[in-house]
Amino acid sequence: LQTKDKFTSEQVNAKLPIISDSFQVFLRELRPADLSGSAGLIMLKTELLKRINKIVAPNEVMDVLFKEILLS
């Protein structure tokens, strides 16, 4: 997760259990076909970012960065 400053990063870290739960609920609803192609990854980033920013408001996460994505 990319934040604009250290304070926001600390706020995000404090809420990681809530963020993780929100991600799990969302990701379990997806099918591999939902993530196909670049449009699927853009949709994934957008949805995760929306969920994070709702949780950490009024702070803001700037971007979700992926290292690796595994589909099964």
mmCIF file of the N, C-alpha and C atoms, coordinates in Angstrom:
data_MODEL
# 
_entry.id   MODEL 
# 
loop_
_atom_site.group_PDB 
_atom_site.id 
_atom_site.type_symbol 
_atom_site.label_atom_id 
_atom_site.label_alt_id 
_atom_site.label_comp_id 
_atom_site.label_asym_id 
_atom_site.label_entity_id 
_atom_site.label_seq_id 
_atom_site.pdbx_PDB_ins_code 
_atom_site.Cartn_x 
_atom_site.Cartn_y 
_atom_site.Cartn_z 
_atom_site.occupancy 
_atom_site.B_iso_or_equiv 
_atom_site.pdbx_formal_charge 
_atom_site.auth_seq_id 
_atom_site.auth_comp_id 
_atom_site.auth_asym_id 
_atom_site.auth_atom_id 
_atom_site.pdbx_PDB_model_num 
ATOM 1   N N  . LEU A 1 1  ? 0.848   -1.167  0.000   1.00 0.00 ? 1  LEU A N  1 
ATOM 2   C CA . LEU A 1 1  ? 0.000   0.000   0.000   1.00 0.00 ? 1  LEU A CA 1 
ATOM 3   C C  . LEU A 1 1  ? 0.895   1.233   0.000   1.00 0.00 ? 1  LEU A C  1 
ATOM 4   N N  . GLN A 1 2  ? 0.578   2.162   -0.839  1.00 0.00 ? 2  GLN A N  1 
ATOM 5   C CA . GLN A 1 2  ? 1.366   3.379   -0.937  1.00 0.00 ? 2  GLN A CA 1 
ATOM 6   C C  . GLN A 1 2  ? 0.606   4.514   -0.258  1.00 0.00 ? 2  GLN A C  1 
ATOM 7   N N  . THR A 1 3  ? 1.251   5.125   0.732   1.00 0.00 ? 3  THR A N  1 
ATOM 8   C CA . THR A 1 3  ? 0.653   6.239   1.446   1.00 0.00 ? 3  THR A CA 1 
ATOM 9   C C  . THR A 1 3  ? 1.473   7.496   1.208   1.00 0.00 ? 3  THR A C  1 
ATOM 10  N N  . LYS A 1 4  ? 0.876   8.639   1.511   1.00 0.00 ? 4  LYS A N  1 
ATOM 11  C CA . LYS A 1 4  ? 1.573   9.895   1.243   1.00 0.00 ? 4  LYS A CA 1 
ATOM 12  C C  . LYS A 1 4  ? 2.528   10.305  2.354   1.00 0.00 ? 4  LYS A C  1 
ATOM 13  N N  . ASP A 1 5  ? 2.319   9.770   3.574   1.00 0.00 ? 5  ASP A N  1 
ATOM 14  C CA . ASP A 1 5  ? 3.200   10.148  4.673   1.00 0.00 ? 5  ASP A CA 1 
ATOM 15  C C  . ASP A 1 5  ? 3.235   9.063   5.750   1.00 0.00 ? 5  ASP A C  1 
ATOM 16  N N  . LYS A 1 6  ? 4.131   9.243   6.700   1.00 0.00 ? 6  LYS A N  1 
ATOM 17  C CA . LYS A 1 6  ? 4.329   8.244   7.750   1.00 0.00 ? 6  LYS A CA 1 
ATOM 18  C C  . LYS A 1 6  ? 3.102   8.135   8.661   1.00 0.00 ? 6  LYS A C  1 
ATOM 19  N N  . PHE A 1 7  ? 2.445   9.239   8.943   1.00 0.00 ? 7  PHE A N  1 
ATOM 20  C CA . PHE A 1 7  ? 1.271   9.220   9.799   1.00 0.00 ? 7  PHE A CA 1 
ATOM 21  C C  . PHE A 1 7  ? 0.183   8.343   9.187   1.00 0.00 ? 7  PHE A C  1 
ATOM 22  N N  . THR A 1 8  ? -0.064  8.509   7.909   1.00 0.00 ? 8  THR A N  1 
ATOM 23  C CA . THR A 1 8  ? -1.080  7.697   7.233   1.00 0.00 ? 8  THR A CA 1 
ATOM 24  C C  . THR A 1 8  ? -0.681  6.229   7.261   1.00 0.00 ? 8  THR A C  1 
ATOM 25  N N  . SER A 1 9  ? 0.581   5.960   7.051   1.00 0.00 ? 9  SER A N  1 
ATOM 26  C CA . SER A 1 9  ? 1.077   4.581   7.094   1.00 0.00 ? 9  SER A CA 1 
ATOM 27  C C  . SER A 1 9  ? 0.830   3.957   8.463   1.00 0.00 ? 9  SER A C  1 
ATOM 28  N N  . GLU A 1 10 ? 1.045   4.705   9.510   1.00 0.00 ? 10 GLU A N  1 
ATOM 29  C CA . GLU A 1 10 ? 0.797   4.202   10.864  1.00 0.00 ? 10 GLU A CA 1 
ATOM 30  C C  . GLU A 1 10 ? -0.691  3.942   11.094  1.00 0.00 ? 10 GLU A C  1 
ATOM 31  N N  . GLN A 1 11 ? -1.543  4.809   10.561  1.00 0.00 ? 11 GLN A N  1 
ATOM 32  C CA . GLN A 1 11 ? -2.984  4.623   10.693  1.00 0.00 ? 11 GLN A CA 1 
ATOM 33  C C  . GLN A 1 11 ? -3.442  3.375   9.938   1.00 0.00 ? 11 GLN A C  1 
ATOM 34  N N  . VAL A 1 12 ? -2.875  3.161   8.766   1.00 0.00 ? 12 VAL A N  1 
ATOM 35  C CA . VAL A 1 12 ? -3.194  1.973   7.983   1.00 0.00 ? 12 VAL A CA 1 
ATOM 36  C C  . VAL A 1 12 ? -2.747  0.721   8.739   1.00 0.00 ? 12 VAL A C  1 
ATOM 37  N N  . ASN A 1 13 ? -1.532  0.736   9.263   1.00 0.00 ? 13 ASN A N  1 
ATOM 38  C CA . ASN A 1 13 ? -1.023  -0.420  10.012  1.00 0.00 ? 13 ASN A CA 1 
ATOM 39  C C  . ASN A 1 13 ? -1.894  -0.745  11.215  1.00 0.00 ? 13 ASN A C  1 
ATOM 40  N N  . ALA A 1 14 ? -2.413  0.274   11.872  1.00 0.00 ? 14 ALA A N  1 
ATOM 41  C CA . ALA A 1 14 ? -3.275  0.052   13.034  1.00 0.00 ? 14 ALA A CA 1 
ATOM 42  C C  . ALA A 1 14 ? -4.592  -0.615  12.651  1.00 0.00 ? 14 ALA A C  1 
ATOM 43  N N  . LYS A 1 15 ? -5.015  -0.420  11.407  1.00 0.00 ? 15 LYS A N  1 
ATOM 44  C CA . LYS A 1 15 ? -6.300  -0.968  10.958  1.00 0.00 ? 15 LYS A CA 1 
ATOM 45  C C  . LYS A 1 15 ? -6.145  -2.172  10.022  1.00 0.00 ? 15 LYS A C  1 
ATOM 46  N N  . LEU A 1 16 ? -4.959  -2.751  9.968   1.00 0.00 ? 16 LEU A N  1 
ATOM 47  C CA . LEU A 1 16 ? -4.719  -3.885  9.067   1.00 0.00 ? 16 LEU A CA 1 
ATOM 48  C C  . LEU A 1 16 ? -5.656  -5.075  9.278   1.00 0.00 ? 16 LEU A C  1 
ATOM 49  N N  . PRO A 1 17 ? -6.020  -5.432  10.502  1.00 0.00 ? 17 PRO A N  1 
ATOM 50  C CA . PRO A 1 17 ? -6.966  -6.549  10.645  1.00 0.00 ? 17 PRO A CA 1 
ATOM 51  C C  . PRO A 1 17 ? -8.318  -6.265  9.976   1.00 0.00 ? 17 PRO A C  1 
ATOM 52  N N  . ILE A 1 18 ? -8.802  -5.042  10.091  1.00 0.00 ? 18 ILE A N  1 
ATOM 53  C CA . ILE A 1 18 ? -10.077 -4.672  9.460   1.00 0.00 ? 18 ILE A CA 1 
ATOM 54  C C  . ILE A 1 18 ? -9.924  -4.651  7.946   1.00 0.00 ? 18 ILE A C  1 
ATOM 55  N N  . ILE A 1 19 ? -8.805  -4.123  7.472   1.00 0.00 ? 19 ILE A N  1 
ATOM 56  C CA . ILE A 1 19 ? -8.545  -4.075  6.029   1.00 0.00 ? 19 ILE A CA 1 
ATOM 57  C C  . ILE A 1 19 ? -8.449  -5.490  5.466   1.00 0.00 ? 19 ILE A C  1 
ATOM 58  N N  . SER A 1 20 ? -7.721  -6.344  6.140   1.00 0.00 ? 20 SER A N  1 
ATOM 59  C CA . SER A 1 20 ? -7.566  -7.730  5.703   1.00 0.00 ? 20 SER A CA 1 
ATOM 60  C C  . SER A 1 20 ? -8.917  -8.438  5.625   1.00 0.00 ? 20 SER A C  1 
ATOM 61  N N  . ASP A 1 21 ? -9.760  -8.244  6.610   1.00 0.00 ? 21 ASP A N  1 
ATOM 62  C CA . ASP A 1 21 ? -11.091 -8.852  6.597   1.00 0.00 ? 21 ASP A CA 1 
ATOM 63  C C  . ASP A 1 21 ? -11.911 -8.345  5.413   1.00 0.00 ? 21 ASP A C  1 
ATOM 64  N N  . SER A 1 22 ? -11.860 -7.056  5.179   1.00 0.00 ? 22 SER A N  1 
ATOM 65  C CA . SER A 1 22 ? -12.594 -6.469  4.054   1.00 0.00 ? 22 SER A CA 1 
ATOM 66  C C  . SER A 1 22 ? -12.108 -7.045  2.719   1.00 0.00 ? 22 SER A C  1 
ATOM 67  N N  . PHE A 1 23 ? -10.791 -7.198  2.586   1.00 0.00 ? 23 PHE A N  1 
ATOM 68  C CA . PHE A 1 23 ? -10.223 -7.780  1.370   1.00 0.00 ? 23 PHE A CA 1 
ATOM 69  C C  . PHE A 1 23 ? -10.677 -9.225  1.191   1.00 0.00 ? 23 PHE A C  1 
ATOM 70  N N  . GLN A 1 24 ? -10.631 -9.999  2.262   1.00 0.00 ? 24 GLN A N  1 
ATOM 71  C CA . GLN A 1 24 ? -10.993 -11.416 2.184   1.00 0.00 ? 24 GLN A CA 1 
ATOM 72  C C  . GLN A 1 24 ? -12.432 -11.590 1.710   1.00 0.00 ? 24 GLN A C  1 
ATOM 73  N N  . VAL A 1 25 ? -13.337 -10.803 2.272   1.00 0.00 ? 25 VAL A N  1 
ATOM 74  C CA . VAL A 1 25 ? -14.744 -10.893 1.873   1.00 0.00 ? 25 VAL A CA 1 
ATOM 75  C C  . VAL A 1 25 ? -14.894 -10.582 0.383   1.00 0.00 ? 25 VAL A C  1 
ATOM 76  N N  . PHE A 1 26 ? -14.239 -9.519  -0.065  1.00 0.00 ? 26 PHE A N  1 
ATOM 77  C CA . PHE A 1 26 ? -14.328 -9.134  -1.478  1.00 0.00 ? 26 PHE A CA 1 
ATOM 78  C C  . PHE A 1 26 ? -13.689 -10.176 -2.396  1.00 0.00 ? 26 PHE A C  1 
ATOM 79  N N  . LEU A 1 27 ? -12.476 -10.629 -2.054  1.00 0.00 ? 27 LEU A N  1 
ATOM 80  C CA . LEU A 1 27 ? -11.741 -11.542 -2.928  1.00 0.00 ? 27 LEU A CA 1 
ATOM 81  C C  . LEU A 1 27 ? -12.411 -12.906 -3.057  1.00 0.00 ? 27 LEU A C  1 
ATOM 82  N N  . ARG A 1 28 ? -13.088 -13.342 -2.028  1.00 0.00 ? 28 ARG A N  1 
ATOM 83  C CA . ARG A 1 28 ? -13.761 -14.642 -2.077  1.00 0.00 ? 28 ARG A CA 1 
ATOM 84  C C  . ARG A 1 28 ? -14.948 -14.642 -3.045  1.00 0.00 ? 28 ARG A C  1 
ATOM 85  N N  . GLU A 1 29 ? -15.455 -13.471 -3.380  1.00 0.00 ? 29 GLU A N  1 
ATOM 86  C CA . GLU A 1 29 ? -16.569 -13.365 -4.317  1.00 0.00 ? 29 GLU A CA 1 
ATOM 87  C C  . GLU A 1 29 ? -16.118 -13.369 -5.778  1.00 0.00 ? 29 GLU A C  1 
ATOM 88  N N  . LEU A 1 30 ? -14.828 -13.202 -6.006  1.00 0.00 ? 30 LEU A N  1 
ATOM 89  C CA . LEU A 1 30 ? -14.308 -13.113 -7.374  1.00 0.00 ? 30 LEU A CA 1 
ATOM 90  C C  . LEU A 1 30 ? -14.049 -14.489 -7.970  1.00 0.00 ? 30 LEU A C  1 
ATOM 91  N N  . ARG A 1 31 ? -14.159 -14.550 -9.278  1.00 0.00 ? 31 ARG A N  1 
ATOM 92  C CA . ARG A 1 31 ? -13.785 -15.744 -10.038 1.00 0.00 ? 31 ARG A CA 1 
ATOM 93  C C  . ARG A 1 31 ? -12.532 -15.410 -10.836 1.00 0.00 ? 31 ARG A C  1 
ATOM 94  N N  . PRO A 1 32 ? -11.766 -16.409 -11.240 1.00 0.00 ? 32 PRO A N  1 
ATOM 95  C CA . PRO A 1 32 ? -10.566 -16.126 -12.036 1.00 0.00 ? 32 PRO A CA 1 
ATOM 96  C C  . PRO A 1 32 ? -10.874 -15.298 -13.284 1.00 0.00 ? 32 PRO A C  1 
ATOM 97  N N  . ALA A 1 33 ? -12.024 -15.503 -13.887 1.00 0.00 ? 33 ALA A N  1 
ATOM 98  C CA . ALA A 1 33 ? -12.391 -14.746 -15.088 1.00 0.00 ? 33 ALA A CA 1 
ATOM 99  C C  . ALA A 1 33 ? -12.544 -13.251 -14.787 1.00 0.00 ? 33 ALA A C  1 
ATOM 100 N N  . ASP A 1 34 ? -12.901 -12.917 -13.550 1.00 0.00 ? 34 ASP A N  1 
ATOM 101 C CA . ASP A 1 34 ? -13.048 -11.505 -13.176 1.00 0.00 ? 34 ASP A CA 1 
ATOM 102 C C  . ASP A 1 34 ? -11.717 -10.765 -13.220 1.00 0.00 ? 34 ASP A C  1 
ATOM 103 N N  . LEU A 1 35 ? -10.626 -11.505 -13.118 1.00 0.00 ? 35 LEU A N  1 
ATOM 104 C CA . LEU A 1 35 ? -9.298  -10.894 -13.054 1.00 0.00 ? 35 LEU A CA 1 
ATOM 105 C C  . LEU A 1 35 ? -8.494  -11.046 -14.341 1.00 0.00 ? 35 LEU A C  1 
ATOM 106 N N  . SER A 1 36 ? -9.134  -11.508 -15.378 1.00 0.00 ? 36 SER A N  1 
ATOM 107 C CA . SER A 1 36 ? -8.397  -11.725 -16.622 1.00 0.00 ? 36 SER A CA 1 
ATOM 108 C C  . SER A 1 36 ? -8.059  -10.398 -17.301 1.00 0.00 ? 36 SER A C  1 
ATOM 109 N N  . GLY A 1 37 ? -6.854  -10.329 -17.818 1.00 0.00 ? 37 GLY A N  1 
ATOM 110 C CA . GLY A 1 37 ? -6.404  -9.151  -18.549 1.00 0.00 ? 37 GLY A CA 1 
ATOM 111 C C  . GLY A 1 37 ? -6.119  -7.957  -17.661 1.00 0.00 ? 37 GLY A C  1 
ATOM 112 N N  . SER A 1 38 ? -5.670  -6.895  -18.297 1.00 0.00 ? 38 SER A N  1 
ATOM 113 C CA . SER A 1 38 ? -5.322  -5.689  -17.544 1.00 0.00 ? 38 SER A CA 1 
ATOM 114 C C  . SER A 1 38 ? -6.559  -5.011  -16.957 1.00 0.00 ? 38 SER A C  1 
ATOM 115 N N  . ALA A 1 39 ? -7.696  -5.136  -17.623 1.00 0.00 ? 39 ALA A N  1 
ATOM 116 C CA . ALA A 1 39 ? -8.934  -4.533  -17.096 1.00 0.00 ? 39 ALA A CA 1 
ATOM 117 C C  . ALA A 1 39 ? -9.313  -5.170  -15.762 1.00 0.00 ? 39 ALA A C  1 
ATOM 118 N N  . GLY A 1 40 ? -9.093  -6.457  -15.627 1.00 0.00 ? 40 GLY A N  1 
ATOM 119 C CA . GLY A 1 40 ? -9.384  -7.144  -14.382 1.00 0.00 ? 40 GLY A CA 1 
ATOM 120 C C  . GLY A 1 40 ? -8.503  -6.659  -13.244 1.00 0.00 ? 40 GLY A C  1 
ATOM 121 N N  . LEU A 1 41 ? -7.223  -6.440  -13.538 1.00 0.00 ? 41 LEU A N  1 
ATOM 122 C CA . LEU A 1 41 ? -6.306  -5.956  -12.508 1.00 0.00 ? 41 LEU A CA 1 
ATOM 123 C C  . LEU A 1 41 ? -6.613  -4.516  -12.115 1.00 0.00 ? 41 LEU A C  1 
ATOM 124 N N  . ILE A 1 42 ? -7.005  -3.715  -13.085 1.00 0.00 ? 42 ILE A N  1 
ATOM 125 C CA . ILE A 1 42 ? -7.384  -2.332  -12.784 1.00 0.00 ? 42 ILE A CA 1 
ATOM 126 C C  . ILE A 1 42 ? -8.632  -2.316  -11.906 1.00 0.00 ? 42 ILE A C  1 
ATOM 127 N N  . MET A 1 43 ? -9.602  -3.164  -12.218 1.00 0.00 ? 43 MET A N  1 
ATOM 128 C CA . MET A 1 43 ? -10.813 -3.265  -11.409 1.00 0.00 ? 43 MET A CA 1 
ATOM 129 C C  . MET A 1 43 ? -10.450 -3.702  -9.995  1.00 0.00 ? 43 MET A C  1 
ATOM 130 N N  . LEU A 1 44 ? -9.550  -4.669  -9.862  1.00 0.00 ? 44 LEU A N  1 
ATOM 131 C CA . LEU A 1 44 ? -9.137  -5.165  -8.557  1.00 0.00 ? 44 LEU A CA 1 
ATOM 132 C C  . LEU A 1 44 ? -8.492  -4.048  -7.740  1.00 0.00 ? 44 LEU A C  1 
ATOM 133 N N  . LYS A 1 45 ? -7.554  -3.323  -8.328  1.00 0.00 ? 45 LYS A N  1 
ATOM 134 C CA . LYS A 1 45 ? -6.899  -2.211  -7.646  1.00 0.00 ? 45 LYS A CA 1 
ATOM 135 C C  . LYS A 1 45 ? -7.912  -1.163  -7.203  1.00 0.00 ? 45 LYS A C  1 
ATOM 136 N N  . THR A 1 46 ? -8.814  -0.812  -8.091  1.00 0.00 ? 46 THR A N  1 
ATOM 137 C CA . THR A 1 46 ? -9.822  0.208   -7.799  1.00 0.00 ? 46 THR A CA 1 
ATOM 138 C C  . THR A 1 46 ? -10.707 -0.209  -6.636  1.00 0.00 ? 46 THR A C  1 
ATOM 139 N N  . GLU A 1 47 ? -11.161 -1.441  -6.655  1.00 0.00 ? 47 GLU A N  1 
ATOM 140 C CA . GLU A 1 47 ? -12.053 -1.920  -5.593  1.00 0.00 ? 47 GLU A CA 1 
ATOM 141 C C  . GLU A 1 47 ? -11.339 -2.029  -4.252  1.00 0.00 ? 47 GLU A C  1 
ATOM 142 N N  . LEU A 1 48 ? -10.100 -2.506  -4.258  1.00 0.00 ? 48 LEU A N  1 
ATOM 143 C CA . LEU A 1 48 ? -9.348  -2.611  -3.011  1.00 0.00 ? 48 LEU A CA 1 
ATOM 144 C C  . LEU A 1 48 ? -9.052  -1.222  -2.444  1.00 0.00 ? 48 LEU A C  1 
ATOM 145 N N  . LEU A 1 49 ? -8.682  -0.303  -3.305  1.00 0.00 ? 49 LEU A N  1 
ATOM 146 C CA . LEU A 1 49 ? -8.386  1.058   -2.887  1.00 0.00 ? 49 LEU A CA 1 
ATOM 147 C C  . LEU A 1 49 ? -9.627  1.735   -2.297  1.00 0.00 ? 49 LEU A C  1 
ATOM 148 N N  . LYS A 1 50 ? -10.762 1.511   -2.931  1.00 0.00 ? 50 LYS A N  1 
ATOM 149 C CA . LYS A 1 50 ? -12.014 2.075   -2.426  1.00 0.00 ? 50 LYS A CA 1 
ATOM 150 C C  . LYS A 1 50 ? -12.305 1.557   -1.015  1.00 0.00 ? 50 LYS A C  1 
ATOM 151 N N  . ARG A 1 51 ? -12.122 0.271   -0.808  1.00 0.00 ? 51 ARG A N  1 
ATOM 152 C CA . ARG A 1 51 ? -12.390 -0.337  0.496   1.00 0.00 ? 51 ARG A CA 1 
ATOM 153 C C  . ARG A 1 51 ? -11.413 0.160   1.569   1.00 0.00 ? 51 ARG A C  1 
ATOM 154 N N  . ILE A 1 52 ? -10.145 0.250   1.220   1.00 0.00 ? 52 ILE A N  1 
ATOM 155 C CA . ILE A 1 52 ? -9.148  0.743   2.173   1.00 0.00 ? 52 ILE A CA 1 
ATOM 156 C C  . ILE A 1 52 ? -9.454  2.174   2.577   1.00 0.00 ? 52 ILE A C  1 
ATOM 157 N N  . ASN A 1 53 ? -9.706  3.021   1.608   1.00 0.00 ? 53 ASN A N  1 
ATOM 158 C CA . ASN A 1 53 ? -9.913  4.430   1.910   1.00 0.00 ? 53 ASN A CA 1 
ATOM 159 C C  . ASN A 1 53 ? -11.175 4.666   2.727   1.00 0.00 ? 53 ASN A C  1 
ATOM 160 N N  . LYS A 1 54 ? -12.156 3.814   2.575   1.00 0.00 ? 54 LYS A N  1 
ATOM 161 C CA . LYS A 1 54 ? -13.351 3.910   3.409   1.00 0.00 ? 54 LYS A CA 1 
ATOM 162 C C  . LYS A 1 54 ? -12.994 3.594   4.872   1.00 0.00 ? 54 LYS A C  1 
ATOM 163 N N  . ILE A 1 55 ? -12.118 2.622   5.073   1.00 0.00 ? 55 ILE A N  1 
ATOM 164 C CA . ILE A 1 55 ? -11.723 2.212   6.428   1.00 0.00 ? 55 ILE A CA 1 
ATOM 165 C C  . ILE A 1 55 ? -10.804 3.241   7.096   1.00 0.00 ? 55 ILE A C  1 
ATOM 166 N N  . VAL A 1 56 ? -9.860  3.815   6.352   1.00 0.00 ? 56 VAL A N  1 
ATOM 167 C CA . VAL A 1 56 ? -8.866  4.708   6.956   1.00 0.00 ? 56 VAL A CA 1 
ATOM 168 C C  . VAL A 1 56 ? -9.233  6.184   6.867   1.00 0.00 ? 56 VAL A C  1 
ATOM 169 N N  . ALA A 1 57 ? -10.407 6.504   6.335   1.00 0.00 ? 57 ALA A N  1 
ATOM 170 C CA . ALA A 1 57 ? -10.828 7.905   6.211   1.00 0.00 ? 57 ALA A CA 1 
ATOM 171 C C  . ALA A 1 57 ? -10.747 8.586   7.566   1.00 0.00 ? 57 ALA A C  1 
ATOM 172 N N  . PRO A 1 58 ? -10.338 9.823   7.627   1.00 0.00 ? 58 PRO A N  1 
ATOM 173 C CA . PRO A 1 58 ? -10.090 10.789  6.559   1.00 0.00 ? 58 PRO A CA 1 
ATOM 174 C C  . PRO A 1 58 ? -8.701  10.682  5.926   1.00 0.00 ? 58 PRO A C  1 
ATOM 175 N N  . ASN A 1 59 ? -7.873  9.756   6.421   1.00 0.00 ? 59 ASN A N  1 
ATOM 176 C CA . ASN A 1 59 ? -6.579  9.519   5.768   1.00 0.00 ? 59 ASN A CA 1 
ATOM 177 C C  . ASN A 1 59 ? -6.822  8.859   4.420   1.00 0.00 ? 59 ASN A C  1 
ATOM 178 N N  . GLU A 1 60 ? -5.781  8.818   3.586   1.00 0.00 ? 60 GLU A N  1 
ATOM 179 C CA . GLU A 1 60 ? -5.967  8.257   2.254   1.00 0.00 ? 60 GLU A CA 1 
ATOM 180 C C  . GLU A 1 60 ? -4.759  7.451   1.804   1.00 0.00 ? 60 GLU A C  1 
ATOM 181 N N  . VAL A 1 61 ? -5.042  6.259   1.296   1.00 0.00 ? 61 VAL A N  1 
ATOM 182 C CA . VAL A 1 61 ? -4.026  5.434   0.653   1.00 0.00 ? 61 VAL A CA 1 
ATOM 183 C C  . VAL A 1 61 ? -4.017  5.830   -0.820  1.00 0.00 ? 61 VAL A C  1 
ATOM 184 N N  . MET A 1 62 ? -2.832  6.055   -1.357  1.00 0.00 ? 62 MET A N  1 
ATOM 185 C CA . MET A 1 62 ? -2.709  6.537   -2.731  1.00 0.00 ? 62 MET A CA 1 
ATOM 186 C C  . MET A 1 62 ? -2.806  5.424   -3.768  1.00 0.00 ? 62 MET A C  1 
ATOM 187 N N  . ASP A 1 63 ? -2.269  4.241   -3.435  1.00 0.00 ? 63 ASP A N  1 
ATOM 188 C CA . ASP A 1 63 ? -2.255  3.171   -4.439  1.00 0.00 ? 63 ASP A CA 1 
ATOM 189 C C  . ASP A 1 63 ? -2.088  1.819   -3.765  1.00 0.00 ? 63 ASP A C  1 
ATOM 190 N N  . VAL A 1 64 ? -2.557  0.795   -4.465  1.00 0.00 ? 64 VAL A N  1 
ATOM 191 C CA . VAL A 1 64 ? -2.350  -0.589  -4.071  1.00 0.00 ? 64 VAL A CA 1 
ATOM 192 C C  . VAL A 1 64 ? -1.344  -1.151  -5.064  1.00 0.00 ? 64 VAL A C  1 
ATOM 193 N N  . LEU A 1 65 ? -0.235  -1.650  -4.556  1.00 0.00 ? 65 LEU A N  1 
ATOM 194 C CA . LEU A 1 65 ? 0.813   -2.173  -5.418  1.00 0.00 ? 65 LEU A CA 1 
ATOM 195 C C  . LEU A 1 65 ? 0.872   -3.689  -5.263  1.00 0.00 ? 65 LEU A C  1 
ATOM 196 N N  . PHE A 1 66 ? 0.940   -4.388  -6.382  1.00 0.00 ? 66 PHE A N  1 
ATOM 197 C CA . PHE A 1 66 ? 0.992   -5.847  -6.373  1.00 0.00 ? 66 PHE A CA 1 
ATOM 198 C C  . PHE A 1 66 ? 2.410   -6.316  -6.653  1.00 0.00 ? 66 PHE A C  1 
ATOM 199 N N  . LYS A 1 67 ? 2.837   -7.304  -5.886  1.00 0.00 ? 67 LYS A N  1 
ATOM 200 C CA . LYS A 1 67 ? 4.095   -8.002  -6.158  1.00 0.00 ? 67 LYS A CA 1 
ATOM 201 C C  . LYS A 1 67 ? 3.820   -9.187  -7.054  1.00 0.00 ? 67 LYS A C  1 
ATOM 202 N N  . GLU A 1 68 ? 2.775   -9.923  -6.679  1.00 0.00 ? 68 GLU A N  1 
ATOM 203 C CA . GLU A 1 68 ? 2.471   -11.164 -7.373  1.00 0.00 ? 68 GLU A CA 1 
ATOM 204 C C  . GLU A 1 68 ? 0.976   -11.456 -7.193  1.00 0.00 ? 68 GLU A C  1 
ATOM 205 N N  . ILE A 1 69 ? 0.383   -12.037 -8.222  1.00 0.00 ? 69 ILE A N  1 
ATOM 206 C CA . ILE A 1 69 ? -1.017  -12.447 -8.151  1.00 0.00 ? 69 ILE A CA 1 
ATOM 207 C C  . ILE A 1 69 ? -1.102  -13.901 -8.580  1.00 0.00 ? 69 ILE A C  1 
ATOM 208 N N  . LEU A 1 70 ? -1.661  -14.719 -7.714  1.00 0.00 ? 70 LEU A N  1 
ATOM 209 C CA . LEU A 1 70 ? -1.832  -16.137 -8.015  1.00 0.00 ? 70 LEU A CA 1 
ATOM 210 C C  . LEU A 1 70 ? -3.308  -16.432 -8.175  1.00 0.00 ? 70 LEU A C  1 
ATOM 211 N N  . LEU A 1 71 ? -3.662  -17.066 -9.267  1.00 0.00 ? 71 LEU A N  1 
ATOM 212 C CA . LEU A 1 71 ? -5.053  -17.465 -9.504  1.00 0.00 ? 71 LEU A CA 1 
ATOM 213 C C  . LEU A 1 71 ? -5.133  -18.981 -9.522  1.00 0.00 ? 71 LEU A C  1 
ATOM 214 N N  . SER A 1 72 ? -6.177  -19.498 -8.916  1.00 0.00 ? 72 SER A N  1 
ATOM 215 C CA . SER A 1 72 ? -6.342  -20.958 -8.971  1.00 0.00 ? 72 SER A CA 1 
ATOM 216 C C  . SER A 1 72 ? -7.761  -21.320 -9.325  1.00 0.00 ? 72 SER A C  1 
# 
